Amino acid sequence: MISILVNQYLITKYKVTFSLLSLRLISLLLGFFISTMLSTVPAQTGDWGIIAGSIIVTLNEIISQIIYSYKDNSGNNTNRLSILEIINSIKIGIIYGLFVDAFKLGS
């Protein structure tokens, strides 16, 4: 719903159209950027690493529970809102970014 409103606003304002694929890609990159911020800012002090990690994992599980529990009566996820898909893409970008940072620290 919100992505449709954003898409209509961009069409009328800037004559730009975004498909759902491009919105997912932008939100994936936004999640990657957020994970970079989450992994570098608390690490400056050194004592917030465990707390920040537990907060990230807890929020990840809460978002996953909300997204994957939204089902219609037939049991499939065909009628999911596109805002949930965008939030899921941001979540996947955050997880991917944290894995990339972990591999950088391990090498």
C-alpha angles and dihedrals in degrees: 000000000000092000089053090052091047090048092050091048091051092047093052097039104038104010089241126137125202122197121212089255093058091046089052091049092049091048091048090054090045089055090050089053092047090051090052089053092046093051098045106039099055091039092065092076095036097215099078097063098097094043093048091048093051091048091050093049092047093050090046092054093045091051091047091051092051095045099044096041092059101098134144123234095275092060101244130110099234096119099050115141115252091233088063089052090051091049089049090052090051089050092050090049091052092051092046092049092051091051091050091050090049091052090048090053092046096055 
